[in-house]
Amino acid sequence: MKLPGVLRDRGTPVLIAALLLAIGLVQGVYWWLAPSPKVSDFVGPPRSGYTLTNFRLWSYDEDGQPSFGMTAPHLERREGDESLYINAPKYDLPSNQAGVPDWSGDSTYAWVDKAGTLLKLQGAVYMHRPAFADSPAAELHTSEVTAWPKENRMETAEPAQLTQGESRMNGVGMRANLNDNHLELLNDVHGTFVPRPRSRPVQPASPRAAGAAASHGKKG
């Protein structure tokens, strides 16, 4: 078979092979001329967007009411998800109810999402509320709390102890809604409840005692 006939009969495969060869040559020239990629020398966790020291933070709900306040010695904002990582926070959870004091507390660490709608209190968590009206002071000891501050809700799967006046409750797992002062312990619940003392009614004076008092008054 003559060469022109071979090229005519096998023209398409030969053309494809020539194109692949040309692409390979171009790619080889690019790799040869292009600069070597920069090697990253960073080792460690994601860098912070910014860092604050000795700060105070307030978050508000959709109605403009304060949902929580926080002070801490150190805060870092991460670039990736814009969340906040906080050391040794002290915080206030406002009741936004007249005559009802706020809950205050502290924890080992805290984490707040970008929107400020999710708050995680990490490590040991302590909260307290002063006495008001006929309700005694209350204290809560637990750990690893997840809170929704704009809804005034919180929960944990860890052991929790609530003390209010002389009464005490212990359990594992807790759900709480601070809007209606509702707290629920979920498992292995034990409690000691001391009834509130009743006020002693005033006894009316007997007629004889009243008469004696009147007579004594006349003699004076």
C-alpha positions as CSV (number, residue, x, y, z in Angstrom):
1,M,0.0,0.0,0.0
2,K,1.3,3.5,-0.9
3,L,2.0,6.1,1.9
4,P,-0.6,8.7,0.7
5,G,-3.2,6.0,0.9
6,V,-2.2,5.0,4.4
7,L,-2.5,8.7,5.5
8,R,-5.8,9.0,3.8
9,D,-7.2,5.8,5.4
10,R,-5.8,6.5,8.8
11,G,-5.9,10.3,8.8
12,T,-8.2,10.8,11.9
13,P,-6.1,8.6,14.3
14,V,-2.9,10.2,13.1
15,L,-4.4,13.7,13.6
16,I,-5.5,12.8,17.1
17,A,-2.1,11.5,18.0
18,A,-0.4,14.6,16.6
19,L,-2.8,16.8,18.7
20,L,-2.0,14.9,21.9
21,L,1.7,15.1,21.2
22,A,1.4,18.9,20.7
23,I,-0.6,19.3,24.0
24,G,2.0,17.3,25.8
25,L,4.8,19.5,24.5
26,V,3.0,22.7,25.5
27,Q,2.4,21.3,29.0
28,G,6.0,20.3,29.4
29,V,7.2,23.8,28.4
30,Y,4.7,25.3,30.9
31,W,6.0,23.2,33.8
32,W,9.6,24.0,32.8
33,L,9.0,27.8,32.6
34,A,6.4,28.2,35.5
35,P,7.7,29.2,38.9
36,S,7.8,26.5,41.6
37,P,4.8,26.6,43.9
38,K,5.3,28.3,47.2
39,V,5.6,26.0,50.2
40,S,3.4,26.9,53.1
41,D,5.5,27.2,56.3
42,F,2.4,27.7,58.6
43,V,1.9,25.0,61.2
44,G,-1.0,25.2,63.8
45,P,-4.7,26.0,64.1
46,P,-6.5,28.5,61.8
47,R,-5.3,32.1,62.2
48,S,-7.5,34.5,64.1
49,G,-9.3,37.3,62.3
50,Y,-8.7,39.5,65.3
51,T,-7.9,39.2,69.0
52,L,-9.4,41.2,71.9
53,T,-8.3,41.5,75.5
54,N,-10.3,42.6,78.6
55,F,-13.4,43.1,76.5
56,R,-17.1,43.5,77.1
57,L,-19.7,42.1,74.7
58,W,-23.5,42.6,74.5
59,S,-25.9,40.8,72.2
60,Y,-29.5,41.8,71.5
61,D,-32.6,40.0,70.3
62,E,-34.8,41.0,67.4
63,D,-36.9,43.3,69.7
64,G,-33.8,45.2,70.9
65,Q,-33.8,43.5,74.3
66,P,-30.4,42.4,75.7
67,S,-30.1,38.6,75.3
68,F,-26.7,38.2,77.0
69,G,-23.7,40.1,78.1
70,M,-20.1,38.9,78.6
71,T,-16.7,40.0,79.8
72,A,-13.5,38.1,79.5
73,P,-9.7,38.6,79.4
74,H,-9.2,37.1,75.9
75,L,-11.3,36.6,72.7
76,E,-10.3,35.3,69.3
77,R,-12.4,35.5,66.1
78,R,-11.6,32.8,63.5
79,E,-11.3,33.7,59.8
80,G,-13.0,30.5,58.6
81,D,-16.4,30.6,60.2
82,E,-16.2,34.0,62.0
83,S,-17.0,32.3,65.3
84,L,-15.7,33.6,68.7
85,Y,-13.4,31.6,71.0
86,I,-13.4,33.1,74.6
87,N,-11.3,32.3,77.7
88,A,-12.6,32.5,81.3
89,P,-15.9,34.4,80.4
90,K,-18.2,36.0,83.0
91,Y,-21.7,36.5,81.6
92,D,-25.2,37.8,82.4
93,L,-28.4,36.4,81.0
94,P,-31.0,39.2,81.4
95,S,-34.5,38.2,82.6
96,N,-36.1,41.3,80.8
97,Q,-38.8,41.0,83.4
98,A,-39.6,43.7,85.9
99,G,-38.7,42.7,89.4
100,V,-36.9,39.5,88.3
101,P,-33.1,39.7,88.6
102,D,-30.7,38.4,85.9
103,W,-28.8,35.2,86.0
104,S,-25.0,35.6,86.2
105,G,-22.2,33.1,86.0
106,D,-18.9,32.0,84.6
107,S,-17.3,29.1,82.8
108,T,-13.9,27.9,81.7
109,Y,-14.3,28.7,78.0
110,A,-17.1,29.9,75.7
111,W,-17.8,29.7,72.0
112,V,-20.3,31.9,70.1
113,D,-21.4,31.4,66.5
114,K,-21.3,34.1,63.8
115,A,-24.9,35.1,64.3
116,G,-24.7,35.2,68.1
117,T,-27.7,32.8,68.3
118,L,-25.7,29.8,69.7
119,L,-23.6,29.9,72.8
120,K,-21.5,27.0,74.2
121,L,-20.3,27.3,77.8
122,Q,-17.4,24.8,78.0
123,G,-15.8,23.2,81.0
124,A,-17.2,23.9,84.5
125,V,-20.2,26.2,84.5
126,Y,-21.6,28.1,87.5
127,M,-24.7,30.3,87.5
128,H,-26.6,32.1,90.2
129,R,-29.6,34.4,90.6
130,P,-30.2,36.7,93.6
131,A,-33.4,36.3,95.8
132,F,-36.4,38.3,94.8
133,A,-40.0,38.6,96.1
134,D,-40.8,35.2,97.8
135,S,-38.1,33.3,95.7
136,P,-34.8,32.5,97.5
137,A,-31.5,32.8,95.8
138,A,-30.6,30.0,93.3
139,E,-27.3,28.4,92.2
140,L,-26.6,26.0,89.3
141,H,-23.4,23.9,89.0
142,T,-22.9,21.9,85.8
143,S,-20.7,21.8,82.7
144,E,-20.7,21.8,78.9
145,V,-23.9,23.9,78.4
146,T,-25.4,24.7,75.0
147,A,-27.5,27.9,75.2
148,W,-29.7,29.8,72.8
149,P,-29.4,33.3,74.4
150,K,-31.9,35.1,72.2
151,E,-34.5,32.5,73.3
152,N,-33.3,32.3,76.9
153,R,-33.0,28.5,76.6
154,M,-30.1,26.2,77.7
155,E,-29.4,22.4,78.0
156,T,-26.6,20.0,78.9
157,A,-26.2,16.2,79.0
158,E,-23.8,16.5,82.0
159,P,-24.6,16.2,85.7
160,A,-26.3,19.3,87.2
161,Q,-27.0,20.5,90.7
162,L,-29.6,23.2,91.5
163,T,-29.8,24.8,94.9
164,Q,-32.5,27.2,95.8
165,G,-32.7,28.3,99.4
166,E,-32.6,25.1,101.5
167,S,-33.8,22.9,98.7
168,R,-31.4,21.0,96.4
169,M,-31.9,18.9,93.2
170,N,-29.3,16.7,91.5
171,G,-29.6,14.9,88.1
172,V,-27.9,14.0,84.8
173,G,-29.0,16.1,81.8
174,M,-30.9,19.4,82.1
175,R,-33.1,21.6,80.1
176,A,-34.0,25.1,81.2
177,N,-36.1,28.0,80.0
178,L,-35.3,31.3,81.8
179,N,-38.3,33.1,80.3
180,D,-40.7,31.1,82.5
181,N,-38.2,30.0,85.2
182,H,-38.6,26.4,84.2
183,L,-35.9,23.8,84.8
184,E,-36.1,20.1,84.1
185,L,-33.6,17.4,85.2
186,L,-33.8,14.4,82.9
187,N,-32.2,11.4,84.5
188,D,-31.1,9.9,87.9
189,V,-32.9,12.8,89.8
190,H,-32.5,13.2,93.5
191,G,-33.8,16.1,95.6
192,T,-34.3,17.5,99.0
193,F,-37.1,20.0,99.4
194,V,-37.6,22.1,102.5
195,P,-41.1,23.6,102.8
196,R,-41.4,27.3,103.3
197,P,-42.2,28.3,106.9
198,R,-45.8,29.4,107.4
199,S,-46.5,32.7,109.2
200,R,-48.0,32.2,112.6
201,P,-51.5,33.7,112.8
202,V,-52.0,36.4,115.5
203,Q,-54.1,35.1,118.4
204,P,-56.8,37.5,119.6
205,A,-56.7,38.6,123.2
206,S,-59.1,36.8,125.6
207,P,-61.9,39.0,127.2
208,R,-60.3,38.5,130.6
209,A,-56.9,39.7,129.4
210,A,-58.5,42.6,127.7
211,G,-60.4,43.6,130.8
212,A,-57.3,43.4,132.9
213,A,-55.4,45.6,130.5
214,A,-58.2,48.1,130.6
215,S,-58.3,48.1,134.4
216,H,-54.5,48.6,134.6
217,G,-54.9,51.5,132.3
218,K,-57.5,53.2,134.6
219,K,-55.2,52.8,137.6
220,G,-52.4,54.4,135.8
